Amino acid sequence: MTRGWIAAAMIAALAGCAETGREYVEVPLFVAGGEPSFSSDGWTLTLTRADVAFGPLYLCTTESASPEHCESAILELTSAVTIDGVDPSPQSVGTAFGITGTARSAMWDYGISWLPTQTRARPLEGAVDGEHSARFVAQVTHEDGRAFEVRADLAIAPSTRGVIVVRGRRVEEHEITSSDDALTVRVDPIAWWQRLDLDRLAARAADGEDPVVLTPEDDADYDALVLAMTAGELPALSWGAPE
C-alpha cells in the first residue's frame, strides 16, 4: 500500500467523524535541537551548523506505523520544516491536522518525498536550502593541537515510489484531544555525529582535505550519519506544549 492510500484512509476517517464521535483537531507543532558538542579520546567536535529537514509526518493508531499497517492515520504534517539542530529551545513551526484518537506510532521523511504520482523523489518546501535533508558544519579539535572542519550535505530520499523513509517508530501512547494539545519533535544531531570515526577524518585532513567533505560516494562516515538518522538515534516525539 502507498502513501496515497494512507491519505485516502485519513480522508475517509475524517468524513466519518460525525458517526464515530471523533472531532477535527489542529495540533500546534514545536521543534527543538540538542547540545552542540561532544568529546571523546582527546577529540572535541562542535557543530556550528546542523539544519535538519523533518516531515512529512504521519501518526497512526496502530503500534507499527507503516503503509502496510497504518490503516488509521489520525494526525499528519504534510509539509516539511527545518529544525536548527543545535538550538535546544523549542520553536513553534506550524500545525498538524487530523482527528481525535489514540496515537501509538509514527512515520516520516526528512524533507524529501517520493509520492505515488511522481516519477522520482523530490525535495519539499521546508527542505534545507531547498534541496537537502540536512546540512552540517563541524569544527573538530584534538588536545594535541590538531584542528580541522567537516561538512556534510545529506539527501535522504525514499528508495521507492510511495515509501516513507522512517517507518514503524513507536511513540508514547497518547490520546489526541480537541484542545490543549501540542506535539514537540526534538532532534539530537550530536548523537548522530558520535558514530563517525574522528581518527579517519583526521587522516583525511592531514592529507590536505580541509574542510573534509562527506559525500554519498563510498564514504563510510556519510553512511554512518544516514544510518543514525534513519535507524539509530531517531527524533523524539513528545506531547504537550513546551514550558
C-alpha positions in Angstrom: 0.0 0.0 0.0 1.2 3.5 -0.7 1.2 6.9 1.0 -1.7 7.9 -1.3 -3.7 5.1 0.2 -2.9 6.4 3.7 -4.1 9.9 2.7 -7.3 8.3 1.4 -7.8 6.4 4.6 -7.5 9.6 6.6 -10.0 11.4 4.4 -12.4 8.6 4.9 -11.8 8.7 8.6 -12.4 12.4 8.7 -15.6 12.0 6.7 -16.8 9.6 9.3 -16.2 11.9 12.3 -19.8 12.7 12.8 -20.7 9.0 13.0 -17.8 8.0 15.3 -17.9 10.9 17.7 -14.4 12.0 16.7 -13.6 15.6 16.1 -11.3 17.5 13.8 -8.1 18.7 15.6 -5.3 21.2 14.8 -2.3 20.4 17.0 0.4 23.0 17.4 3.8 21.7 16.4 7.1 22.6 18.1 10.7 21.6 17.2 14.0 21.7 19.1 17.6 20.6 18.8 20.2 19.4 21.2 23.6 20.2 22.6 26.3 21.3 20.0 29.4 19.3 21.0 30.9 16.1 22.5 34.4 15.0 23.5 36.0 11.5 23.1 39.5 10.1 23.1 41.1 13.6 23.1 38.8 14.9 20.4 36.2 17.6 20.7 33.6 18.0 17.9 31.4 21.1 17.8 28.6 21.5 15.4 28.4 25.1 14.2 25.5 24.3 11.8 23.1 21.4 12.0 20.0 22.2 10.0 17.6 19.2 9.7 14.5 18.9 7.5 11.7 17.0 9.1 8.5 15.9 7.5 6.0 14.9 6.2 4.9 13.2 9.4 2.1 10.7 9.9 0.9 9.5 13.3 -1.1 6.2 13.4 -3.3 4.4 15.8 -1.6 1.1 15.2 1.6 0.1 17.1 3.5 -0.3 13.9 3.5 2.7 11.6 4.0 1.6 8.0 2.0 1.8 4.8 1.0 -1.8 5.3 -0.3 -1.4 8.9 -1.3 2.3 9.3 -4.9 1.9 8.3 -5.9 4.8 10.5 -3.5 7.8 10.2 -5.1 10.3 12.6 -2.6 13.2 12.5 -0.4 14.5 9.8 2.0 17.2 8.8 2.0 17.1 5.0 4.9 19.5 4.5 8.5 19.7 6.0 10.0 22.1 8.5 13.7 22.9 9.0 15.0 22.4 12.6 18.0 24.1 14.0 19.7 21.1 15.5 22.0 23.0 17.8 19.2 25.1 19.4 17.7 23.2 22.3 14.9 25.8 22.9 11.5 24.8 21.4 10.3 26.7 18.4 6.8 26.9 17.1 6.7 25.9 13.4 3.1 25.3 12.5 0.2 22.9 12.9 -0.5 19.2 12.3 -4.0 18.3 11.3 -6.2 15.3 11.9 -8.9 13.8 14.2 -9.1 12.9 17.8 -7.9 9.4 18.8 -5.0 7.4 20.2 -1.6 7.8 18.6 0.8 4.9 19.0 3.3 5.1 16.2 4.7 7.4 13.6 6.5 7.6 10.3 8.2 10.4 8.5 10.5 11.7 5.8 13.5 14.1 6.0 12.3 16.8 3.7 12.5 14.7 0.5 9.5 12.5 -0.5 8.5 10.2 -3.4 4.8 10.5 -3.8 2.9 7.8 -5.8 2.1 10.3 -8.6 5.8 11.3 -9.1 8.5 9.8 -11.2 11.2 10.4 -8.7 11.8 11.7 -5.2 11.7 15.5 -4.8 12.6 18.0 -2.1 9.6 19.7 -0.4 9.2 23.2 0.8 11.0 23.1 4.1 14.0 21.1 2.8 17.3 22.6 4.0 18.3 25.3 1.5 15.5 24.0 -0.8 17.2 20.6 -1.5 18.8 18.8 1.4 17.6 16.6 4.3 20.4 18.1 6.4 23.4 20.4 6.3 26.1 20.1 8.8 29.3 22.0 9.6 31.5 20.8 12.4 34.7 22.0 14.0 37.0 19.2 15.2 39.9 19.8 17.6 42.3 17.5 19.4 44.1 18.1 22.7 47.4 17.8 20.8 46.6 20.9 18.7 45.2 19.3 15.5 42.1 21.0 14.1 40.0 20.7 11.0 36.5 21.3 9.7 34.0 18.7 8.4 31.0 19.5 6.2 28.1 17.3 5.0 25.0 17.8 2.9 22.7 14.8 3.2 19.9 13.8 0.8 17.9 11.1 2.5 15.3 10.1 -0.1 12.8 7.2 -0.2 14.2 4.3 -2.2 10.9 3.5 -3.9 7.8 5.4 -5.0 5.2 5.8 -2.2 7.6 4.6 0.5 8.4 6.6 3.6 12.0 6.8 5.0 11.3 6.1 8.7 8.5 3.6 9.4 7.4 1.6 12.4 8.5 4.1 15.0 6.7 3.6 18.3 5.8 6.7 20.2 4.4 7.4 23.6 0.7 6.3 23.5 -1.3 9.5 23.6 -5.0 10.4 23.4 -5.2 13.3 21.0 -7.9 15.7 22.2 -9.6 18.6 20.5 -8.0 21.3 22.7 -5.0 21.9 25.0 -2.7 19.6 23.0 0.6 20.0 21.3 3.5 17.9 19.8 7.2 18.6 20.1 9.8 17.0 17.8 13.4 17.1 19.2 16.4 16.1 17.1 19.9 15.4 18.6 22.4 15.7 15.8 25.4 15.4 18.1 24.3 11.9 18.8 24.5 11.1 15.1 28.0 12.6 14.8 29.3 10.4 17.6 29.0 7.5 15.2 31.8 8.9 13.0 35.4 7.9 13.1 37.3 11.1 14.0 40.7 9.5 13.6 39.8 8.6 10.0 38.5 12.1 9.3 41.7 13.5 10.9 43.8 11.4 8.5 41.9 12.9 5.5 42.6 16.4 6.9 46.3 15.5 7.3 46.3 14.5 3.6 45.3 18.0 2.7 41.5 17.7 2.7 40.3 20.6 4.9 37.5 21.1 5.1 36.7 17.4 5.0 33.6 17.0 2.9 31.4 13.9 3.4 29.7 12.7 0.2 27.5 9.7 -0.6 30.1 8.2 -2.9 31.8 5.4 -1.0 32.1 7.4 2.2 31.7 5.3 5.4 31.2 8.4 7.6 28.4 9.8 5.3 26.7 6.4 5.5 27.1 6.5 9.3 25.2 9.7 9.5 22.4 8.4 7.3 22.1 5.2 9.3 22.0 7.2 12.6 19.2 9.4 11.3 17.1 6.6 9.9 17.7 3.7 12.2 19.7 4.9 15.1 19.1 7.9 17.3 15.7 8.9 15.9 14.0 12.2 16.6 12.0 12.1 19.9 8.3 13.0 19.7 6.7 14.2 23.0 3.2 15.5 23.8 2.3 18.8 25.5 3.3 22.4 24.9 6.8 23.2 26.0 7.1 25.4 29.0 
